[in-house]
Amino acid sequence: MIRRGIGPSQSERQSALFQMAHRSTTVSDTFTGVNGAGWDATKWKATATSTTPTVDIQSNAARIQMTTGNYSWVYKDVNLGASRHFLMTCKLTPPAGEWYLVLNTRVSARSPNLHELEAGYYLEISGSGIRISRFTNNAKEVLADVAKFAVGLTRVKASTIGQVSTLKIWPDAESEPVNDDIVVVDPTPPKQPGTCGVQLYGGAAVTTYTAILDDFVVRTA
């Protein structure tokens, strides 16, 4: 069942809140540091990539930058271990050109295509809108998408808790909206625990693309 633009039912929300409140651990990162410094290795695993990226601190924010086209990607895994439940928030300054900034949840393994998953969820923000997709046995299925776009500094909130995945974005200067932009209730979710992370994926026509992240928080149970 897919519901767009409204929140989960009361019972779904109560169950999710109980799970997160009573059995949760948290990793947060404000990416404060000297320009050019690496991301905190106690919070982030090594970078996986198809090209030579720049993944560093700039102006007290996280920079992910690639200077090669041909659908390059960078993936940074949170050093948090496997779980079934994730709630992530961050700020995003979107890059120019064809780009996809993805929060991955419940990832069991990467697919042979490397930038995709063997199993797990894509909670995706791009120049084409926002979308939630599920990977099962290396096959991608789009569960829901909405034509809503990140313009300038944007707040992002995404979650996968039980069968419910949600995603919403809003301008940093505004208050968080009550309702989610996408709510997906997936009757056949990937059942295994998995990891989570951040991925930037760039199109072939773009020679340089940069995403700026800040104030990242992930909670898991």
N, C-alpha and C positions, 0 to 999 in steps of 0.2 A: 504494500500500500504506500502511495506517495501523496504527501500533502505539501503544497507550496504556499509559502507566505503566512503560515500559521504555526503555532507551537505544537509540541506533542500533547496528547491527552493528559488529563490530570494524573491518571494512574501511571502513565509512562514517565511523566516528569518526576513524580514522587519517587518511583523506583530508581530512576537515574540519580536523583539527588541523594538518596540514601546510600547507594553504592559509592558515589564519589566522596561523600562526607565522612563515611565511617571506615573506609578501607583505602585511603588515598595517600599517595606520595607525590611530591611536586618537584619539578625542575623549573627554574626561572632564570632568565638571562636578560640583563639590560645592556649588554655588549659595551660596557664602559672600559676604556683602555686607550693606550697609545695608538695613534694611526699606524696601520700596517701590522699590528699584533694579530695573532691567531685567535680563533674562538677558544673558549675555555675547554681544555681537554678533559676536565672532570665532568663536564656536562654534555659534550658532543663527541661522537666517535669520528674516526678518520673519514675524510671526504672521498666519496666515490664519484667518478667523473668519466666522461667520454672525451674530454679535451683538457687543456691546461687552464684552470680557472684561477681567479683571485677570490679567496674566501678569507676575509679579514675584518678588522675593525676600522671604521672610518667615521670621524665626528661622533663618537660614542653611539654608533649603530653598527649593525652587521651588514657587510657588503658581500654580495655574490655577483661576480662579474666574469663574463666569458667574452673572448675576442675572436672566436672562430664560429662560423655559421654551420650549415649542414646538420641542423637539428641536434645541437650539442645539449648536454644536460649535466647538472651537478646535483648530488644528493648528499645530505648531511643527516646522519642518524642521531637521535637523542640517546644519550647514555643512561637509559632508564630501565632496560630489561623488557621482558615480554609481558603483555597484559591484554585483556579483552576490552578495556574501557579507557578512553582518552578524551580529555577536554583541553583544547589548545586555544590560546589567544595571542595575538601579535599585532604590530603595526607593519604596514607595507607601503613603500613608495614604489609604484609600478614602473617597470622599464618601458622603453619605446620599442616599437616593432612587434613582431609576432613572439609572444611569450606566454608561458604557463607557470604560475607559481602554485605548487601543490603541497598540501599537508597530507602526508600519508599516515594511515592508521591501520593497525592490525596486520602488519606486513610480516609474512612468514618467510618469504624469500623473493629475490628479484627474478624476473623472467629472463629468458635468453636474449630478449631485446634490451636488457639492462635498464633502460629508463622506465620500463613498465614493471609490473609485479606478477609474481606467481599467484599470490593470494593477498587480498587486503583491499583497502579503499583509497581512492583519490578524492580529496576534497579540494577542488581546483578553482583558482581565481585566474582569469586571463583577459586578454583584450576582446574575447568573444563572449564574456559573461562569467557566471559562476556555475559549477556543476559538481555533482557527486556521482562517482562511478565505482563499480565493484569489479575486482579481478578474481576469477576463479579458474584454476588450472591454466594460467597464462592468458585467459580470454577476458577482454574488457567489455563490460556492459554499462552503458550510461543509465543511471537510475532516475536522474532528474536534472534539469538545467533551467536557468533563469537569465534573462537578458538584463543583468544589473552589472555595473562596471565600476572598477576602482579608478578614481580620478584624484591625483594628488595623494597626500598622506591619508591612508585608509586603515581603519581598524578591522580586524578579522577575528571571528570566533567560530570554531569548528569543533565538533565532537562526534565520537562513535562510542555509544554506551549501550551495551546489549544489542538489540535489534535496531536501535534508533541512531541515525546519523543526521547531524544538522550543520548548516553553514549559513553565516550571514556576514555582510560587510556594511560599513557605514563611514562617512567622513569623520576624520579625527576630531574636527571642531564641534561635532554634534554629540548629543547623548546617545547611548546605546539604545536602539529600538527594542521594544518588548518582544516582537515576533521575529522568528527566524525567516530568512529568505527561502531556504529549502529545508524541508523535513522529510526524511526517507525512513519508513519502517520496513525493514528488509526481513521477510519471513525465512530466508535461507542465507543468513550471514556466514562469512567465514568463521568457523567455530573455534579455531585454534587461537591461542594467544599469539601476539606478534609485537613488533616494535613500531615506533613512529618516527617521523622525520620531516625534513623540509627539502623540497626539490625545486629547482629552476630548470625549465626546459625551453630552449630557444629555437626559433625557426631558421630555415636555410637561408632566407633572404637577409637576415640580420647579422652584421659582422661584429657588433659589440652590443651586449645587453647586460644591464645591471639592475639588480633588485636590492633594495635596502629594507632590512628587517630591524625591528626594535621591540623591546618589552615583551619578549617571548615567555609564555608560561604554558607548561603542560602538566596536567594532573592525570594520574592513572590509578587504577584499583585492581 
